[in-house]
């Protein structure tokens, strides 16, 4: 990956839902993680381009005027969103994609092609991401969610609650225990508070339990589907349903792609 000052947090300007809060949250994260801000939009038809260029430029100017020390850019690319994910990561050094509102089918398809997390803003307010909950299931990819928790713990002094899945199956229980032991050792290297909380649900339902408990937290971080089943295609994968149910912001990790890591 590029140098720390080259990594970008993207704000997707195509989606106007909750855009002001998305900008506020993205800027806060950029300042804490020492990243650049990029107002990004994609278009299919050329007649859309001028409108999106103007919109992105207005947002960029507002941010730059408010925070002159923050590096702010705009990026307008032609193409369907999911087809641009690789380019955004490899060429433009995207490290986080921020949007507001619902997880749509378009965003879900793009998410599965991304090597960086998607952030979904929620309620209006001064969100400082101080209390974070991360459900821990038996999948090794859960570690990617805890890695992002460590970034916010280290650079934002966030408090992390690891919600541990309750397993009856001994093999799955051993996997969950192993992941918890790994994360405790990893987090123990840093100076932020974290706790392990015993969940009531197994790995298949621990994410829903976390969403049900989010009123006590500022952010939930979890890892999406490794595979999309036929049932997922019919009713939507669990990450889409849970993102749309959550009352607080969600940071969603894609386990289907190698994850870009933060330079620090």
N, C-alpha and C positions, 0 to 999 in steps of 0.2 A: 504494500500500500504506500501511498504518498506520505510526505511529511505531515506533521500534525497540523500545520497551518493550511494545508491543502484540502483536508477532509471537510466535507460539506453536509450540513443538515438541510434537506430539501423540504420546502413548503409547497404543496401541490395547489396551484392556483386555479385549476379547472373546477374544483369543488368549492362552492361559495358557502356551504353550510358550516356555520360556526368558525368561519375563516379568521375572524379577529382573535378568538381565543386560541386557535391553532398557531397563529403568528406569535402571540404572547408566550405560549408554552415553548415553541420551537426556539425563540430567541433566548429564553431563560436557559434552556438546555445547551444552546450553543455557547453561552457565556460560561456556564459551569464546566462544560466538557472541553472548552477552548477549541471550538470548531467554527467554520464559516457558515453563513446562512446563504442559501440559494433559493430564490423564488422561481419555481419550475412549472412549466406548463407544456402540454403536448397537444398537437392538432392533427387532424386528418385532412380537412379541406383548407386550402390556402386562404379563403376568405375569413377563417377563424383566427388566423395568425395575428393580424393587426390588433384585434380586440384583446387577445391574450398578452401580447407584448406590452400594450398600454397598461393593462391591469397589473402585471408583474412589476412593471417599472414604478407604478404608483406605490405599491406596497414596499418595494425596495427603497424608494426615496424616503418614505415615512420612517422606516427602520433606521436608515442611515442618518437621518436628521436627529432622531431621538438618541441613537447610540453611535456616535461618530467613530468610536474605536473598534466597532465590530465590522469585519469584512463581509460585505453584502454583494451578491451578484444576481443576475437573472439568466435563465436558460430556457429557451423555447425550442422544442424539437418536434419534427414531423414524424408521425407514426403512432400505432396503437400502443397503449401504455405498457402492456406486458412485453412487447417486443423491444422496449427501450431499457428494460431493467438491467441487462448485462452491460450495456453502454454506460448507463448511469453509474454503475459501480466501478467498472474497470477504467473508463475514460474520464469520468467527471468526479470520481472519488466520493460518491455518495456513501454516507455512513448511517443515515436515518431518513425515512420518508414520512412526512407529517401531513395528516389530513384531519378533517372533522366529520362528524356525523356517522353514517352507517358504513358497514362493510358491504359494499355492493358486489355483484358478480364481476364487474370490471376490475375492481380493486383486488378481489380474491385471486383472480387469474394472474394479475401482476405480482401479487404477493408470492405466489408459488414460483415465480421466476426471479425472485430477488435474493441477493446475498446480504441484505441488510434488513433490519427490523422496520415494521410499519407502526407508526404511532397514531392513535385515534384520540383526538381531544374530546372533552366532554363538557362538564359544567363550567359556567363562567366563574371567574374568581382568580385569586392570586395563588396559583398552584405552585408550591415549592417542592413537591415530590419528596416530602420528608418521611412519609410512612408508606412502605411498599410491601405488597404481598406477592409471593411467588409460589404457585402450587408445584410440588415435586412428585412426579410419577416415576414409574420404573424404567422409562426410556432414557437412554444415555444422552439424548439430545436435550433433555431438561437442563443439562449443564450450561447450554448456551444462554438460557434465560437467566441463570444465576450469574453468569459472566456479566451480563448487562446490569444486573443488580449490584455487582461489585463496583462498576463504574460510578453509579450514582451514590453508592456508599462512600467511595473514596473521594469523589470530587464534589459531592453535594451534601455529605454528611447525613445521608438518608439512613433510616432504620429499616432493616429488612426482616420480614417474617417469612420463614420457609414453612409452607403448609404441607406437611408430610402425608402422603397417601397411606391409608390403612389397608394392609393386604393380609388375606387369609392364606393365599397360595405362598408356600415357603420360598420358592424360587423368586417370585416377584417381590416378596418382602425383603429377601436378601439383596436384590437389585436396588430397591429403594434405600435400604440401610447403607449400601455401599455409596450411593450418590450423596446421601446426607453426610456421610463421613468425609467424602472428598470435599464437599462444599465447606464444611466446618473447618477443615484444614486450610483450604484456600482462603476463606474469609478471615481466618485467624492471623493472616499475615498483615492485615490492614487495621486501621483504627476507626472502625465504625461498629455500631451496635447491630447485632442480629440475633434472632431467636428461631428455634425449631418448635413448631406447634403441631401437635398430633391432630391429623384430620380425622373426620368421621367416615369418609368415603374412600373407595379404592381408586386405582389409577385412572379408571375410565370415567370417574365422576368427580375427581378432586378439583378439576378446573371449574366445574359448575359450583362446587362448594366455595371456592375462592371468590367467584363472582357474587355469590349470595352474601359474602362477608365484606364486600368492598366498601360499605358505608363507613367503616372505621379506617380506611386507607386513602391515600392520594393517588395511587397508581397500582395496577396489577400487571405483572409481566408473566407471560406464559408462552410455551412452544406449541406451534400448530401441528397439523396432521403430517405424519410420515407418508401415509398413503391415502388416496381418496377412493373410498369404496363405492359400490353401487348405491347403498343407502345414503351415503354422503351426497351423491349426485342428485338423489331424489328430494332430500329434505335439507340439504346444505350441510357442510362439515361443521364440527362442533365449534371451531374457532369463529366462524362467521356468526353462528347463533349467539355465542357468548360475548363477542365484541359488541353486538347490537343490543344485548341485554344489560351490559355494564353501565352503571351510573357514574363511574369515574373513568378517567383515561386508561387506555390499554396500550401496552407495548407488546407487540406480537412478533415472535421469532419464527422464521421459516427453517425447519429442519431438513428440507429437501435439497438445500443448496449449501455449499460451504459458506460460512459466515465471515464477512470482512470484520476485522478487529480494529479497535481504536488505536491509533498511534498516541503514545503518551510518554 
